[in-house]
């Protein structure tokens, strides 16, 4: 399940980036200013890696026990189980003074103690590169391929199927950054391809998922102006084209669409108090089919870190976007999300986390509105640079309303992760 992946990723990130605290208790507050708890380098706890010429190899193995009280995301009858997640992964990164290339590969195995029909295997490979033209100018590109599955507790997945929905995701991206005087130009083009496996309902009948297969192009651009050393103003825009492969009569409707998102905002870095950026604007998504109405409204993106103390970081996030619905009767949904996270260094090698978020999804073309609440409490203990242990409690609450609503449900999970790395 996705929570397992997030837990594994969180534990792994903590070890790789050193979110322990080798020197936090005696740090120089000026040199560490505006560096969050989860962003600080920790030499005593960073993975050293294996050197191979001009490259560093970072192998890692995450083992997670997930005690889940509602594996099918049921609204009334709940089924619990214990899940074992194994995630081996490796990163190979260049160690050059200029330019960069990086490769990454992982596999994820979810094994259920009593419900083997829920077992899944996922994998991902990706590569990224950067060519430095000058100190603040570069060209970059990346490629990825992944075999993934949709967790049952996601409100955007198909309910009441025998097995979790699986899909392939492949992508390419290329972009660049150019800086001169006080101006900074950023551009990127991304191509994503989604290919879904058809599912089966509880009666063994086929459930069409191939009608979600699509190709997405996203072009983004941003212009920043350095108003002061601590503040930059910017305008940004993105275009997208979502082309669905199946057309009527093979699919119920043609859900091909195109849209844009235009915003203006500021990026700030204020002494020892806060850093982050926020932007507001307008978004719109138009559909080829006359059956679907356009989705439009206020666009909002923001993330701000407040440094309450040298050992505590409070992060606020907000976002508003248009998503494509799994329900073929809906053109899409307008999703609004916000959350808060508190990270605290209890000791040099003990990190505490508390996180809560809320999301509101308003579907178009059908009568359905979802309210999503998520919470996480956790702690990570860094034994040394090679071993780390994390414990998390996750809570998911999905409430759906309207004539076309899905089942409402709640999920509780206790996750314990052990990370081994070099």
DOZATI-20354 format. One record per residue (C-alpha): z, x, y negated; residue in one letter. Coordinates in pm, 1 decimal. Layout:
Z  X  Y  a
...
This chain:
0.0  0.0  0.0  x
-58.3  103.4  -355.6  x
309.6  147.7  -429.4  x
322.5  402.7  -151.8  x
36.8  593.9  -309.7  x
199.3  576.3  -649.6  x
525.5  702.5  -510.2  x
355.1  985.9  -329.3  x
153.5  1071.4  -636.5  x
462.2  1062.5  -854.1  x
657.5  1289.0  -624.9  x
364.5  1526.1  -595.1  x
308.5  1535.1  -969.4  x
672.3  1613.6  -1027.1  x
648.9  1916.8  -801.1  x
313.4  2040.4  -928.0  x
389.3  2007.3  -1297.6  x
750.8  2104.5  -1250.6  x
920.9  1792.0  -1371.0  x
1247.3  1941.3  -1264.9  x
1431.6  2133.0  -1528.8  x
1460.8  2505.0  -1487.5  x
1559.9  2562.1  -1847.5  x
1600.2  2218.0  -2001.9  x
1971.3  2253.8  -2053.6  x
1927.7  2566.7  -2265.9  x
1580.0  2513.0  -2401.3  x
1465.9  2605.2  -2747.3  x
1422.4  2261.0  -2904.3  x
1165.2  2386.0  -3152.3  x
935.1  2539.7  -2890.4  x
980.3  2235.1  -2662.8  x
936.1  1979.4  -2940.5  x
725.3  1678.7  -2853.7  x
704.7  1767.7  -2487.5  x
816.5  1482.1  -2263.4  x
1046.5  1517.1  -1964.3  x
755.9  1465.8  -1723.0  x
525.2  1707.7  -1908.5  x
733.9  2023.6  -1938.7  x
640.3  2334.7  -1742.6  x
919.4  2435.9  -1503.2  x
854.8  2789.6  -1374.8  x
1136.6  2770.5  -1120.3  x
995.5  2452.1  -964.0  x
618.2  2475.2  -1018.1  x
407.2  2525.6  -708.7  x
297.3  2890.0  -697.3  x
-8.1  2821.6  -483.7  x
-208.7  3064.4  -272.4  x
-437.4  3303.6  -456.8  x
-792.1  3356.6  -331.1  x
-970.1  3586.9  -572.4  x
-1011.2  3403.6  -903.5  x
-894.1  3072.6  -751.4  x
-557.1  2915.6  -677.4  x
-515.0  2691.3  -373.2  x
-241.0  2426.8  -391.9  x
-175.2  2256.4  -55.1  x
68.0  1966.3  -34.9  x
201.2  1717.2  219.6  x
381.2  1397.9  121.0  x
571.3  1187.5  375.1  x
698.7  848.9  258.2  x
911.7  584.7  428.9  x
852.1  239.3  278.9  x
1094.9  -42.5  358.7  x
895.8  -351.7  250.0  x
1040.3  -705.8  263.0  x
707.8  -891.2  214.4  x
412.4  -700.0  358.9  x
176.0  -1000.9  345.6  x
278.5  -1100.4  -9.8  x
379.1  -1444.3  114.3  x
513.2  -1708.3  -121.5  x
771.6  -1858.7  117.3  x
766.8  -1706.0  465.6  x
825.4  -1333.5  425.8  x
752.6  -1065.8  683.3  x
924.9  -729.9  651.6  x
834.1  -396.3  805.9  x
882.5  -23.2  776.1  x
576.7  177.1  679.9  x
521.4  550.0  724.1  x
279.1  711.2  480.2  x
136.7  1058.1  539.0  x
-69.1  1215.0  261.9  x
-203.6  1568.5  304.9  x
-394.0  1699.1  3.5  x
-524.3  2019.2  -144.7  x
-633.7  2128.8  -492.1  x
-848.3  2437.2  -551.0  x
-855.6  2544.8  -915.8  x
-1011.2  2837.5  -1098.0  x
-781.0  3075.4  -1283.6  x
-1017.8  3193.9  -1552.2  x
-939.2  3254.7  -1918.3  x
-1242.6  3041.0  -2010.7  x
-1421.3  2757.2  -1833.6  x
-1279.9  2573.2  -1532.4  x
-1379.9  2424.0  -1201.2  x
-1151.3  2227.3  -971.4  x
-1184.5  2059.3  -633.8  x
-947.7  1805.6  -481.8  x
-927.0  1632.3  -143.5  x
-671.4  1401.9  13.6  x
-624.5  1166.3  305.4  x
-369.7  886.1  324.0  x
-249.6  728.9  647.8  x
-41.6  407.7  636.9  x
124.8  329.1  971.6  x
328.4  7.3  1015.6  x
611.8  7.1  1267.8  x
560.7  -351.5  1391.2  x
233.5  -475.8  1240.2  x
-39.1  -230.7  1336.9  x
-312.2  -464.1  1203.4  x
-201.6  -351.9  856.5  x
-260.4  17.5  931.0  x
-508.8  179.0  694.8  x
-668.6  516.8  637.9  x
-790.9  626.2  297.0  x
-946.4  945.1  167.8  x
-1079.2  1087.9  -155.8  x
-1272.2  1396.3  -262.2  x
-1358.7  1495.3  -616.5  x
-1475.5  1787.5  -823.5  x
-1449.3  1860.3  -1195.2  x
-1578.2  2131.3  -1422.9  x
-1557.2  2237.4  -1786.6  x
-1778.4  2478.6  -1979.7  x
-1612.6  2614.1  -2294.9  x
-1857.3  2655.4  -2580.6  x
-1589.5  2752.6  -2831.0  x
-1212.4  2725.4  -2861.1  x
-1219.9  2350.6  -2934.8  x
-1562.9  2258.4  -2799.1  x
-1672.1  2208.1  -2439.9  x
-1893.5  2025.2  -2195.2  x
-1739.6  1865.5  -1887.8  x
-1850.8  1680.5  -1575.7  x
-1706.2  1536.2  -1257.3  x
-1796.4  1368.4  -930.2  x
-1585.9  1168.6  -682.7  x
-1602.7  964.5  -366.2  x
-1320.8  762.3  -211.2  x
-1256.7  519.9  71.5  x
-979.4  290.3  -54.9  x
-803.5  -37.2  20.3  x
-661.9  -311.5  -199.6  x
-287.0  -367.2  -152.4  x
-202.4  -725.4  -63.4  x
45.1  -759.5  -348.9  x
-225.6  -711.3  -615.4  x
-298.0  -1044.5  -783.4  x
-663.5  -940.9  -819.8  x
-732.3  -908.7  -445.2  x
-837.7  -1176.5  -195.2  x
-542.9  -1356.5  -36.8  x
-494.6  -1485.5  319.9  x
-714.4  -1230.6  497.8  x
-638.8  -1070.6  833.6  x
-664.6  -713.6  708.6  x
-638.8  -557.1  361.4  x
-973.8  -547.6  182.3  x
-1135.3  -203.2  194.1  x
-1407.1  -57.7  -25.0  x
-1593.2  261.1  -115.3  x
-1584.6  398.3  -468.5  x
-1817.8  672.0  -588.8  x
-1858.9  803.8  -939.1  x
-2009.1  1053.9  -1177.8  x
-1909.1  1142.1  -1530.4  x
-2019.4  1387.8  -1794.4  x
-1915.1  1438.6  -2153.1  x
-1833.0  1679.2  -2428.9  x
-1602.0  1764.8  -2716.1  x
-1703.8  1926.0  -3043.2  x
-1473.3  2024.5  -3328.0  x
-1564.5  2149.1  -3673.3  x
-1345.1  2157.7  -3981.1  x
-1127.7  1844.7  -3961.0  x
-1366.0  1640.5  -3748.0  x
-1350.1  1608.6  -3371.1  x
-1624.6  1432.7  -3172.6  x
-1568.8  1313.8  -2815.9  x
-1826.9  1149.5  -2590.5  x
-1842.7  1054.9  -2223.2  x
-2072.3  871.1  -1982.7  x
-1937.6  739.5  -1651.9  x
-2110.0  582.8  -1352.1  x
-1906.4  394.6  -1089.7  x
-2031.3  225.8  -773.7  x
-1819.1  -20.4  -573.1  x
-1908.8  -122.3  -217.3  x
-1678.0  -369.9  -37.2  x
-1635.4  -453.5  330.1  x
-1644.4  -821.2  419.4  x
-1308.4  -954.9  537.6  x
-1184.4  -1219.2  781.7  x
-955.6  -1509.4  707.3  x
-658.5  -1602.5  925.6  x
-888.1  -1815.1  1146.9  x
-1119.5  -1523.1  1214.6  x
-1399.0  -1654.7  990.9  x
-1595.7  -1415.8  768.9  x
-1492.3  -1389.1  404.1  x
-1766.3  -1261.6  173.6  x
-1657.3  -954.5  -23.1  x
-2000.9  -794.0  -60.9  x
-2059.9  -1020.0  -361.3  x
-1820.8  -784.9  -545.3  x
-2049.3  -484.2  -491.7  x
-2157.0  -351.3  -828.8  x
-2265.8  -54.8  -1034.3  x
-2085.4  9.6  -1363.3  x
-2199.7  226.2  -1652.0  x
-1947.0  304.9  -1925.8  x
-2040.1  500.1  -2240.2  x
-1758.9  598.2  -2475.8  x
-1748.8  775.7  -2809.1  x
-1476.2  872.6  -3051.8  x
-1461.0  1035.4  -3395.4  x
-1129.8  1183.4  -3510.6  x
-1036.9  1304.1  -3858.7  x
-736.0  1536.7  -3892.8  x
-559.5  1378.3  -4187.0  x
-273.7  1628.4  -4156.1  x
-148.8  1876.6  -3896.3  x
55.0  1595.2  -3739.5  x
-176.0  1296.5  -3784.4  x
-535.0  1219.2  -3688.6  x
-722.1  898.6  -3767.7  x
-998.4  783.4  -3535.7  x
-1254.3  519.4  -3455.8  x
-1371.0  469.6  -3099.3  x
-1610.3  251.6  -2910.9  x
-1724.6  187.7  -2557.9  x
-2015.5  5.7  -2398.7  x
-2030.8  -113.1  -2038.7  x
-2294.1  -257.4  -1806.2  x
-2176.2  -418.3  -1481.2  x
-2466.6  -485.5  -1245.6  x
-2391.5  -690.6  -932.2  x
-2610.2  -622.9  -628.8  x
-2604.8  -966.8  -466.5  x
-2780.3  -1243.9  -655.7  x
-2800.7  -1617.2  -577.2  x
-2846.2  -1758.8  -317.0  x
-2684.9  -1460.7  -135.7  x
-2398.2  -1484.3  -386.6  x
-2250.4  -1793.0  -549.1  x
-2334.4  -1679.2  -905.1  x
-2489.7  -1383.9  -1085.9  x
-2191.4  -1203.4  -1236.4  x
-2386.3  -921.9  -1404.5  x
-2253.4  -859.4  -1754.6  x
-2239.2  -618.6  -2047.3  x
-1976.6  -566.0  -2311.3  x
-1822.5  -350.7  -2579.2  x
-1480.4  -249.2  -2712.2  x
-1447.0  -125.4  -3073.1  x
-1117.2  4.8  -3208.2  x
-960.8  209.4  -3487.2  x
-626.7  382.5  -3478.4  x
-418.3  693.7  -3524.7  x
-282.0  980.7  -3317.9  x
53.9  1111.7  -3439.1  x
280.4  1404.8  -3359.1  x
592.9  1361.8  -3571.7  x
835.6  1656.1  -3561.7  x
1086.1  1603.5  -3280.5  x
1077.7  1222.3  -3300.7  x
760.1  1088.6  -3146.1  x
403.7  1147.0  -3040.9  x
124.3  924.0  -2922.1  x
-163.3  708.5  -3032.8  x
-242.1  343.9  -3088.7  x
-558.0  150.2  -3168.7  x
-657.6  -210.4  -3234.2  x
-997.2  -373.4  -3253.3  x
-1223.8  -627.6  -3086.3  x
-1371.5  -659.9  -2737.3  x
-1643.2  -878.5  -2590.2  x
-1805.9  -928.6  -2249.1  x
-2130.4  -1131.0  -2213.9  x
-2266.1  -1260.4  -1880.6  x
-2625.2  -1303.9  -1767.6  x
-2555.2  -1637.4  -1603.8  x
-2529.6  -1942.0  -1830.1  x
-2257.4  -2071.0  -1597.9  x
-2011.3  -1817.3  -1739.3  x
-1877.2  -1808.0  -2091.5  x
-1823.6  -1485.0  -2282.3  x
-1481.5  -1321.7  -2279.0  x
-1372.5  -1187.5  -2616.0  x
-1065.5  -1123.4  -2826.4  x
-824.9  -867.6  -2965.7  x
-850.5  -517.8  -2821.2  x
-531.2  -314.3  -2798.6  x
-460.2  32.7  -2660.2  x
-153.0  242.6  -2717.8  x
90.7  493.1  -2576.4  x
383.3  634.6  -2772.6  x
652.4  875.8  -2652.0  x
988.7  869.7  -2827.8  x
1212.6  1171.1  -2777.5  x
1554.2  1006.3  -2786.6  x
1721.1  1336.4  -2695.7  x
1590.9  1671.2  -2566.7  x
1664.1  1537.4  -2216.2  x
1540.3  1177.2  -2251.5  x
1188.9  1048.2  -2315.8  x
1108.2  681.3  -2378.6  x
743.2  581.1  -2337.3  x
587.6  256.3  -2459.1  x
240.4  151.6  -2341.8  x
13.4  -143.2  -2424.4  x
-341.1  -232.8  -2325.8  x
-584.9  -524.3  -2339.5  x
-914.4  -533.1  -2151.0  x
-1161.7  -747.9  -1955.3  x
-1150.4  -729.8  -1575.6  x
-1386.6  -859.6  -1307.7  x
-1231.8  -1126.5  -1085.3  x
-1228.8  -1127.2  -705.9  x
-1284.6  -1506.1  -721.9  x
-1665.6  -1553.0  -743.4  x
-1622.5  -1871.2  -947.2  x
-1474.1  -1676.9  -1236.9  x
-1670.2  -1464.2  -1481.6  x
-1368.5  -1240.4  -1532.8  x
-1026.7  -1234.6  -1686.8  x
-864.1  -1109.9  -2006.1  x
-569.9  -893.0  -1910.6  x
-288.8  -798.2  -2149.9  x
-33.1  -540.1  -2036.3  x
272.8  -372.2  -2179.6  x
555.9  -162.4  -2049.5  x
839.5  77.8  -2113.2  x
950.8  383.2  -1915.5  x
1261.5  598.8  -1956.9  x
1270.9  948.0  -1801.8  x
1596.2  1140.7  -1809.4  x
1687.6  1491.5  -1699.3  x
2028.4  1442.2  -1541.3  x
2042.2  1801.7  -1421.1  x
1803.8  2092.8  -1420.7  x
1649.8  1968.4  -1096.2  x
1734.8  1596.9  -1096.3  x
1509.7  1350.4  -1279.5  x
1593.9  981.3  -1322.8  x
1336.0  712.9  -1399.3  x
1350.5  347.5  -1506.8  x
1033.0  151.9  -1569.1  x
938.6  -209.4  -1640.9  x
605.8  -371.8  -1722.5  x
458.9  -715.2  -1785.2  x
100.2  -833.6  -1750.4  x
-73.1  -1159.1  -1838.9  x
-414.0  -1240.5  -1686.3  x
-614.6  -1530.7  -1827.6  x
-909.4  -1621.5  -1603.9  x
-1233.7  -1763.9  -1740.8  x
-1435.7  -2035.9  -1567.5  x
-1145.1  -2148.2  -1349.4  x
-800.2  -2289.4  -1422.8  x
-578.5  -1994.8  -1342.1  x
-327.1  -1783.3  -1530.8  x
-118.4  -1504.9  -1376.1  x
201.8  -1349.2  -1504.4  x
297.3  -1016.3  -1347.6  x
632.8  -840.4  -1363.8  x
685.4  -493.0  -1218.7  x
992.8  -271.9  -1219.9  x
1083.9  65.5  -1076.1  x
1408.9  261.7  -1052.4  x
1402.7  608.5  -906.3  x
1526.7  963.0  -884.7  x
1370.6  1295.2  -787.3  x
1561.2  1595.5  -657.9  x
1376.9  1927.5  -673.7  x
1520.3  2149.5  -402.2  x
1298.3  2444.6  -494.1  x
933.5  2509.9  -581.1  x
829.8  2412.8  -226.3  x
1041.2  2105.1  -149.4  x
1121.0  1785.6  -336.2  x
1272.6  1447.0  -250.0  x
1219.7  1117.7  -434.9  x
1381.0  776.3  -390.4  x
1239.2  463.3  -555.5  x
1307.7  92.9  -564.0  x
1004.8  -117.9  -660.5  x
995.9  -486.3  -754.8  x
683.2  -699.6  -792.7  x
685.4  -1061.9  -915.7  x
355.0  -1252.1  -938.3  x
356.5  -1604.4  -1082.8  x
27.3  -1796.0  -1084.6  x
-38.5  -2135.6  -1246.5  x
-329.5  -2380.4  -1285.2  x
-542.3  -2583.4  -1044.8  x
-706.2  -2265.6  -909.4  x
-385.9  -2062.6  -885.6  x
-309.0  -1820.9  -607.2  x
20.1  -1806.1  -418.8  x
313.6  -1682.6  -623.9  x
524.1  -1417.7  -453.2  x
782.2  -1143.3  -486.7  x
795.0  -804.1  -315.3  x
1086.2  -559.6  -285.9  x
1032.7  -204.6  -163.4  x
1259.9  92.3  -103.4  x
1063.0  417.0  -78.5  x
1183.6  762.8  19.4  x
940.6  1054.7  -16.8  x
955.7  1416.0  97.2  x
704.9  1657.1  -57.4  x
624.2  1998.4  88.4  x
395.7  2231.4  -104.2  x
302.6  2594.6  -160.4  x
